[in-house]
Amino acid sequence: MPDRLRHGEERRRRLRWLPAAVIACAVVIDFLIPTSVNVFPLLAASPGVAAPLLSLRGTIATGVAANLAGLVLVDVEREPTRFDLVPFTSLILLTVVAAVFNVLLTRDRRQLRTSREVAAEVQRAVLPELPRRVGRLAVASRYEVAHAEAAIGGDLFAVHETPHGVRFLLADVRGKGLRAVRTVNTLLGAFREACDHQPDLAGVVRQLENRIQEGAARATGAEAEAFATAVVAELPPGRSELRVANRGHEPPLLVHDGAVHALEPAAPSLPLGLGALGGEGVPVDVFGLPVGATVVLFTDGIDEARDEEGVFFDPAPVLARPLPSDPETVLDTLLTAALRHTGGRFHDDAALLAVTRVE
């Protein structure tokens, strides 16, 4: 089970004591407070509390326990009368309603879980499975499907070794669903082709731009307005420098010796697909990349993740801790911290790519 679903199940398990606590609270109140206090509303609430937290059997058992507790309380205080039929009948009916509610919730959860699993499988089929070592780089990647929805996202990553160095891409396509998947396929195919034929990074970006514009020209509706924020980078052969073309995306983070630096572009660029609005140039920035340094790229599912108070997650402090020069550990640490910040769920898909120079 993915981590985001496991966190949800753990939350439900932690609250499974609540229906029993409601019944116990009713019994305690009845014994501690004068008999004029009516605790049947509390007893009647317990099946409703159980419905989203327990199984069908547990929900019915909670209703039965509430009825038995009510019978005991009445029997201790006085002789039962025909007027007691109304609250007990109401409690039975509420138990039936809670059981029906439980069945509907269980069915919806099962359907949503299936949809999420299908979305995750489609995403894995579309995205390439990256090798753990490409040229002079150790590589790690993650894709987290949003917990709040099951739509297929438009995040992507790729890494290729070429005669011109190791080139890698991380991008976020506008929208979700099959339209986004088609654009993802277009970008992945164009990147693979450009890596083999373009001698410089600017040429790779121009080919990606042309392909996404060609696809938009043939499309209709929302797909005709497709664009993608992206980071395209390369580590040339025998060099200690990283060349980066940032097309409207979050800047990558360079992690080295307990320090984190954002690889900010010197000049902003429009996303892929909108290049015609901003001229012909493709700015390429150059950064030093020493041995042992890790470059972390991510989509906005990470840095726009919020906690219950709406505070955005900041990955930089997490990556500034002492970490091994291992991209797998770096991404695991980052994801664990992001899930802790959001309470175990992402509201948007998150793609992450980390590369570490090992020689």
Buried (B, 14 or more C-beta within 10 A) or exposed (E): EEBBBEBBEEEEEEBEEBBBEBBBBBBEEBEEEEEEEEBBEBBBBBBBBBBBBBEBEBBBBBBBBBBEBBEEBBEEEEEEEEEBEEBBEBBBEBBEBBBEBBEEBBEEEEEBBEBBBEBBEBBEEBBBEBEEEBBBBBBBBBBBBBBEBBBBBBBBBBBBBBEBBBBBBBBBBBBBEEBBBBBBEBBBEBBBBBBEEBEBBBBBBBBBBBBBBEBBEEBEEEBEEBBBBBBBBBBBEEBEEBBBBBBBBBBBBBBBEEEBBEBEBEEEBBBBBBBEEEEEEBBBBEBEBEEBBBBBBBBBBBBBBEEEEEEEBBBBEBBEEEBEBBBBBBBBBBBEBBBEBBEBBBBBBBBBBBBBBBE
